[in-house]
């Protein structure tokens, strides 16, 4: 990590050891007398490092890429302890050479005739207290090979809470008695030069709408207009106010663009879930909706059930959670004029229908690939718990997958029946399982629990990131690529998962070559009592409003208490370091924010989605309204890259950026694609 490499000053290593201990290096050699202090670790006099080893330690430290300066200082001292002239004792070479030195732990004090009356030192506890919530790549403090088995923990960032349940567990693994009867490492103080890299001081938000919406999608004409949809099935069209104008979205509920609430099953897990515009919307006027319906209440709501003998599932044995009447639907609407302010829909074609067997989360987001022009659909496993029939790992099932369709080339009815398709679409020729008739040709990627939500990076279309909700322990962010397996239900994030019930069989860990998440968090990070709700996948921030978070991936938890920023420490290598950042509401917010009691943070309520507009400004859609990320100075936050004089109110027409809707809710029933032709009312 280049921004933390420079050392301003270094105070000598502190450690406790028995007075009879003799200097000895971990390679059983005598320490080397230094002609001058080491460049990185700064040891002088006798040390167990030469300049070459000192440089290797510097490179290893850079690879950690820790965003928090205090934690970085502690980890640097731990790495540099290899240069200590007592490293043989610190690393216990007489038993089994340790990856890190014995860390002084005051909770493990032993009585001895040499016990010092000085205050015991708990450096191990300090390591936990400072670094417990910091992402570390290639961390030196990882479980032993015996405890982690064959799992390679070096390929993605981890936090201490990802590997140990508590401070006590951590210090039992790495701590040693903090008295004079044994040798233990007590750390050292390191300071870094100021101003080399500025980490975000926080996010500044303004509230511009009080309504509750699930999707916000920019108008494909590149204007300052956006479509907003709620879970009931109502869609509004609104103009986005200029930044700094003190104006709000100003949605008029009585003048909706489209209302399909009579076709939508609206409930906690059901509703209008996704909305996407065709890449060629300017010419064909087509856009798509995904929603749930109930075949017992809505006419035309029917489909085959996803629980069937082809996927080793017997509908009669699913039990009380079975919902054979619920259907999910995707609708294509077609406008002849892009300036239309209202539309009435008439079904032209049903693209895809699927009967949902469970009442749990089914995702339901729609996106068009910016590079390939195909339609992507996110599908959860549908289960509330355990994915008992192992749908996510079953390559014949469409549950627990990212699906990919060609909706521009519609086969004949005979071809659809012969191919066993679920509706009126064709399969892209480069889908991973298109040649195997025994597998689901619609599948693009598998191993998801409930992907919520996904986005393509507007600057790098190959970066397709999805947040995937966990069950008991971990929420994750994945880089989704063709044909890859993302682990569920074998893994929950980086952790092996053990279902309580598995009538549909299990998948052995050794039988899959899965991809670990690139970012995420443990449930205990949100609230140690109630835990996490579920992850809300976000966007790479590409607006110019806050240059200090530009290029970072922003995501949150449903509870709205925490925002994370993921920074790829080397461009395009897929390795991210994450940090939790605070957020505030601008004092001049068009709609005043309600703050959390005893805090300066706004009370966002429950989150539903992130979105971005045609200028790439980032929005957060919540149960208390719509918020926009604005320049830091409006919240009295400091960003050295912000040019305050040049960020006055800007007109949307002068900008080249855009917003893409993201986030949704879980839904139950059948997934159906319809084609609708709206009648325009200008």
Secondary structure, 3 states (H helix, E strand, C coil): CHHHCCEEEECCCCEECCCCCCCCCCCCCCCEECCCCCCCCCCCCEECCCHHHHHHHHHHHHHHCCCCHHHHHHHHHHHHHHHCCCHHHHCCCCCCCCCCCCEEEHHHCCCCCCCCCCCCCCHHHHHHHHHCCCCECCCCCCCCHHHHCCCCCCCCCECHHHHCCCHHHHHHHHEEECCCCCCEECCCCEEECCCCCCCCCCEEEEEEECCCCCEEEECCCCCCEEEEECCCCEEEEEECCCCCCCCCCCCCHHHCCEECHHHCCCECCECEEEEEECCCHHHHCEEEEEEEEECCCCCCCCCCECCCHHHCCCHHHCCCCECCCEEEEEEEEECCCCCCCCCCCCEEEECEEEECCECCCCCCCEEECCCCCCEEEEECCCCCCCCCCCHHHCCCCCCCEEEEEECCCCCCHHHHHHHCCCECCECCCCCCCCCCCCCCCCEEEECCCCEEEEEECCCCCCCEEEEECCCCCEEEEEECCCCCECCCCCEECCEECCCCCCCCCCCCHHHCCECCCCEEEEHHHCCCCCCCCCEEEEEECCCCCCHHHCCCEEEEECCCCCEEEEEECCCCCCCEEEEEECEEECCCCCECCCECCCCCCECCCCEEEEEECCCCCEEEEECCEEEEEECHHHHCCCCCCCCHHHCCCCCHHHCCCCCCECCCCCCCCCCCEEEEECCCCC
